[in-house]
Amino acid sequence: MDHLLRPLIVFGGSVLLTLTLGWIVDLLLRRVDGRHPETPLWGLLRRCRLPLQVLLLTSALRGTYRQTRWTVIETHHTGIGRALSLVLIGAGAWLVLRIVSAAVESTYARYASSTRDPARLRRVRTQVTLIMRIVTAVVVVVALAAILLTFPDLRAVGTSMLASAGIIGIVAGVAAQSTLGNLFAGFQIAFGDMVRIGDTVVVDGEWGVVEEITLTFLAVRTWDERRITMPVSYFTSTPFENWSRGGVQMTGTVFFQLDHSAPMRLMRERLHEILLECPAWDGRTWSLAVTDTTPTTIEVRAVVTAKDADDIWTVRCAVREQLIGWLVEHHPYALPRIATEPGTVLPAPRGGRPAVGEAIEQPPTGRG
């Protein structure tokens, strides 16, 4: 009877204790979250229930598993204890990551609800994302180190390698020079406010929106849904355009090559009508002027504004399409033309060669 009662008490008591403590913690978090709805932290901490229960159950079993006095457990108690220790370390790292994630998300949510500046919000979002990745990397490395230290053989190997740590560090630094450069570049981007998630940038002649920033690479989503992945060191060593710096409002231009007889006054009136009918135009400013002239055409530049890069593209396309269509329908003479004139054939002088540029009259062949 005692042979069955002890395992039942050990395993059943551990499970019961784990479920009870998990339920109590979840109940307290729900009540606090109901009293403080303005703070999302308590609701986010409820996601820690599962790793907390795994941690509690493993801790309880780690301290009481030998009390079962089963022969198989007594025979393999070292391996079982080490396995429980590994699970305990993994559950602890899991719980720490859940707690840190809840705290970071809660801080960002409160900041997002209190600020009206989209640029500042994107900067904080970029910093929060990179900080969370750094914390995750640190916790994982510490957990792996703790797991390795549970094996005496690996501890001995690690101790013997300390003597050559300097040489290994130099070799690793040289081998990982590019990776370390990207790592420090990621810190510069996160806290130097060079580029943020959601910024509109132009890299290598392609414009798009920054979709993801990590410690080693940056992903840009182009207008045609392609993804350009670039090392973050590119943005710290190469000039690039950031259209979101200082605000996302933009000014765009549309150029026309027209005839000298183009009706500029009527074109300005028509341009204003087109902009009033275009919802993408933000109403800030517009203009139409002749910016250059050639012997055959004039260059007309239309300047329009919009609230962001996507809308400026829409406005430019609408102005180009509708203004050209209006000229074709109502003022076709304003479109560029190539002036041609029939050539004149001059008679060749008698007894001499024709002048340069004159047509040469061919003698009759006598055929036909």
C-alpha positions in Angstrom: 0.0 0.0 0.0 2.8 2.4 0.9 4.4 1.5 -2.4 1.5 3.0 -4.3 0.6 5.8 -1.8 4.0 7.6 -1.9 4.0 8.0 -5.7 0.4 9.2 -5.7 1.2 11.8 -3.1 4.3 13.0 -4.8 2.9 13.2 -8.4 -0.7 14.0 -7.5 0.4 16.6 -4.9 2.8 18.3 -7.4 0.1 18.5 -10.1 -2.5 19.7 -7.7 -0.2 22.3 -6.2 0.7 23.5 -9.7 -2.9 23.8 -10.9 -3.9 25.6 -7.7 -1.2 28.1 -7.8 -1.6 28.7 -11.5 -5.4 29.3 -11.0 -4.8 31.7 -8.0 -2.2 33.7 -10.0 -4.5 33.9 -13.0 -7.5 35.0 -10.8 -5.4 37.8 -9.2 -4.3 39.0 -12.6 -7.8 39.1 -13.9 -9.0 41.1 -10.9 -6.2 43.6 -11.2 -6.8 43.9 -14.9 -10.5 44.6 -14.3 -9.6 47.3 -11.9 -7.0 48.9 -14.1 -8.1 48.6 -17.7 -5.9 51.5 -18.7 -2.8 49.3 -18.1 -2.6 46.3 -20.5 0.3 44.8 -18.5 -1.9 42.6 -16.2 -3.9 41.1 -19.1 -0.6 40.4 -21.0 0.9 38.7 -17.9 -1.9 36.1 -18.1 0.0 34.6 -21.0 2.6 33.5 -18.5 0.3 31.0 -16.9 1.5 28.0 -18.9 5.3 28.5 -18.4 4.7 29.3 -14.8 2.8 26.0 -14.3 5.6 24.1 -16.0 8.2 25.8 -13.8 6.2 25.0 -10.6 5.5 21.4 -11.6 9.1 20.8 -12.5 10.4 22.4 -9.3 8.0 20.3 -7.2 9.0 17.1 -8.9 12.7 18.0 -8.8 12.6 18.3 -5.0 10.3 15.3 -4.3 10.8 12.7 -7.0 13.1 10.5 -4.9 10.5 10.3 -2.1 8.6 7.9 -4.3 11.3 5.3 -3.4 10.6 3.4 -6.6 13.4 1.1 -7.7 13.7 2.5 -11.2 13.9 6.1 -9.9 16.5 5.1 -7.3 18.5 3.4 -10.0 18.5 6.3 -12.5 18.0 9.2 -10.1 21.0 11.0 -11.5 19.7 11.0 -15.1 16.2 11.8 -13.9 17.4 14.7 -11.8 19.4 16.1 -14.6 16.5 15.9 -17.0 14.3 17.7 -14.6 17.0 20.4 -14.2 17.1 20.9 -17.9 13.3 21.3 -18.1 13.5 23.6 -15.1 16.0 25.9 -16.8 14.1 25.9 -20.1 10.8 26.7 -18.3 12.5 29.5 -16.4 13.9 31.0 -19.6 10.4 30.7 -21.2 8.8 32.4 -18.2 11.4 35.3 -18.3 10.8 35.9 -22.0 7.0 35.9 -21.5 7.3 38.5 -18.7 9.7 40.7 -20.6 7.5 40.5 -23.7 4.4 41.5 -21.7 6.3 44.4 -20.1 7.6 45.7 -23.4 4.3 45.3 -25.2 2.5 47.1 -22.4 4.9 50.0 -22.4 4.6 50.4 -26.2 0.8 50.2 -26.1 0.6 52.9 -23.4 3.1 55.1 -25.3 1.1 54.6 -28.6 -2.1 55.6 -26.9 -0.6 58.8 -25.5 1.3 60.1 -28.5 0.1 61.7 -31.8 3.4 61.8 -33.6 3.6 58.9 -36.1 7.3 59.4 -36.7 8.1 59.2 -32.9 5.8 56.1 -32.6 7.7 54.3 -35.4 11.0 55.2 -33.7 9.9 53.7 -30.4 8.5 50.6 -32.2 11.8 50.0 -33.9 13.7 50.4 -30.6 11.3 48.1 -28.7 11.6 45.4 -31.4 15.4 45.4 -31.3 15.5 45.5 -27.5 13.2 42.5 -27.4 15.5 40.6 -29.8 18.5 41.5 -27.7 16.8 40.3 -24.5 15.7 37.1 -26.2 19.3 36.4 -27.4 20.7 37.1 -23.9 18.2 34.8 -22.2 18.7 32.0 -24.7 22.5 32.2 -24.3 22.3 32.2 -20.5 19.9 29.3 -20.6 22.2 27.3 -22.9 25.2 28.1 -20.7 23.2 26.9 -17.6 22.3 23.7 -19.4 25.9 23.0 -20.4 27.1 23.6 -16.8 24.8 20.8 -15.6 27.1 18.3 -17.4 30.4 17.8 -15.5 32.3 16.7 -18.7 31.4 19.9 -20.5 32.4 21.9 -17.5 35.8 20.3 -17.6 36.1 21.0 -21.3 35.1 24.7 -20.8 37.7 25.1 -18.1 40.5 23.7 -20.2 39.6 26.1 -23.0 39.9 29.2 -20.9 43.7 29.1 -21.4 43.3 29.7 -25.1 40.4 32.1 -24.8 42.4 35.1 -26.0 43.5 33.4 -29.2 40.0 32.0 -29.8 38.5 35.5 -29.2 40.9 37.0 -31.8 40.1 34.3 -34.4 36.4 34.6 -33.8 36.5 38.4 -34.0 38.3 38.2 -37.4 36.0 35.5 -38.7 32.8 37.3 -37.5 33.9 40.8 -38.5 31.0 41.2 -40.9 28.5 39.8 -38.4 29.8 42.1 -35.6 29.7 45.1 -38.0 26.0 44.4 -38.7 25.3 43.9 -35.0 26.7 47.3 -34.1 25.0 48.8 -37.1 21.8 47.5 -35.8 22.4 49.3 -32.5 23.1 52.5 -34.4 19.9 52.2 -36.3 17.8 51.4 -33.2 19.1 54.3 -31.1 20.5 56.7 -33.7 17.0 57.2 -35.3 18.4 56.8 -38.8 15.6 54.6 -40.2 12.5 53.2 -38.5 9.9 50.6 -39.2 7.3 52.2 -41.6 9.7 54.7 -43.1 9.6 55.2 -46.9 13.2 54.8 -48.2 15.0 54.7 -51.6 17.8 52.1 -51.8 19.6 51.1 -55.0 17.1 53.0 -57.1 14.1 51.1 -55.5 11.6 52.9 -53.2 9.6 51.1 -50.6 8.6 50.9 -47.0 10.8 49.5 -44.2 8.9 46.4 -43.0 11.3 44.7 -40.6 14.5 45.6 -38.8 16.7 43.0 -37.0 20.2 43.2 -35.6 21.7 41.9 -38.8 19.4 42.7 -41.7 16.6 45.1 -42.8 13.7 44.2 -45.1 12.1 46.8 -47.5 8.7 46.1 -49.1 8.6 47.8 -52.6 5.5 49.2 -54.2 5.1 45.9 -56.3 5.1 43.7 -53.1 8.7 42.6 -53.5 11.0 42.3 -50.5 14.5 43.7 -50.6 16.7 42.3 -47.8 19.8 44.3 -47.0 22.4 44.1 -44.2 21.9 46.9 -41.7 25.6 48.0 -42.3 24.5 49.3 -45.7 22.4 52.0 -44.0 25.3 53.2 -41.8 27.9 53.2 -44.6 26.0 54.2 -47.8 23.9 57.3 -48.4 20.2 56.6 -48.9 16.9 58.6 -49.2 14.5 58.6 -46.3 11.3 60.3 -47.3 9.8 60.0 -43.8 12.4 62.1 -42.1 11.0 65.4 -40.9 7.5 64.3 -41.9 5.9 62.2 -44.6 4.5 65.0 -46.7 5.9 65.1 -50.2 6.1 67.3 -53.2 6.1 65.8 -56.7 6.7 67.0 -60.2 5.2 66.2 -63.6 7.0 67.3 -66.8 5.4 67.9 -70.2 7.1 68.5 -73.6 4.8 70.7 -75.5 4.7 73.1 -78.5 5.4 76.7 -78.1 1.7 77.5 -78.7 0.5 75.6 -75.6 -2.2 77.6 -73.7 -0.5 78.1 -70.4 -3.3 80.0 -68.7 -5.9 77.4 -69.7 -3.5 74.6 -68.6 -3.2 76.2 -65.1 -7.0 76.4 -64.8 -7.4 72.8 -65.9 -4.6 71.6 -63.5 -6.4 73.2 -60.6 -9.6 71.5 -61.6 -7.9 68.1 -61.8 -6.4 68.6 -58.3 -9.7 69.6 -56.8 -11.2 66.4 -58.1 -8.3 64.2 -56.9 -8.8 63.0 -53.3 -5.0 62.2 -53.0 -4.0 65.9 -53.3 -3.6 67.4 -49.8 -4.4 70.9 -50.9 -1.2 72.5 -49.7 0.2 73.9 -52.9 0.4 73.5 -56.7 2.0 75.4 -59.6 2.5 75.2 -63.4 5.4 76.9 -65.1 7.6 76.8 -68.2 11.0 75.6 -67.0 12.9 75.2 -70.3 12.7 75.8 -74.0 14.2 74.3 -77.2 13.9 75.3 -80.8 11.0 72.8 -81.2 9.4 72.4 -77.8 9.0 73.9 -74.3 9.2 72.0 -71.0 6.3 72.6 -68.7 6.6 71.5 -65.0 3.6 70.9 -62.8 4.3 70.8 -59.0 1.8 69.0 -56.7 1.8 67.9 -53.0 0.4 65.0 -51.1 0.5 63.6 -47.5 2.8 60.6 -48.2 4.7 58.8 -50.9 1.8 56.6 -52.0 -0.5 59.6 -52.5 2.1 61.7 -54.4 2.4 58.8 -56.9 -1.4 58.8 -57.4 -1.5 62.6 -57.8 1.3 62.6 -60.4 -0.3 59.8 -62.4 -3.7 61.6 -62.4 -2.3 64.9 -63.4 -0.2 63.4 -66.2 -3.0 61.3 -67.6 -5.9 63.8 -67.4 -3.9 66.9 -68.5 -2.6 65.1 -71.6 -6.1 63.8 -72.4 -7.4 67.3 -72.1 -4.8 68.7 -74.5 -5.4 65.9 -77.0 -9.2 66.6 -77.0 -9.3 70.4 -76.8 -5.9 71.7 -77.8 -4.1 69.2 -80.1 -2.0 72.0 -81.5 -0.2 72.2 -78.2 1.3 68.8 -78.5 4.9 68.6 -79.8 5.3 68.4 -83.6 8.1 67.8 -85.9 8.2 70.5 -88.7 8.9 69.0 -92.1 9.3 70.7 -95.5 9.7 69.2 -99.1 13.2 69.6 -100.5 14.0 71.7 -103.6 16.0 70.2 -106.5 18.4 72.7 -108.0 19.7 72.3 -111.6 23.4 71.5 -111.9 25.7 74.1 -113.5 26.8 73.4 -117.1 30.2 71.7 -117.4 30.7 71.6 -113.7 30.0 69.5 -110.6 26.9 70.1 -108.6 27.2 72.1 -105.5 27.2 70.5 -102.1 23.7 69.6 -101.1 22.3 69.8 -104.7 20.6 66.9 -106.3 22.5 65.1 -109.1 20.4 64.6 -112.2 21.0 61.1 -113.6 21.3 60.8 -117.5 18.7 58.7 -119.3 19.7 55.1 -119.7 18.1 54.7 -123.1 16.2 51.7 -121.9 12.5 51.3 -122.3 
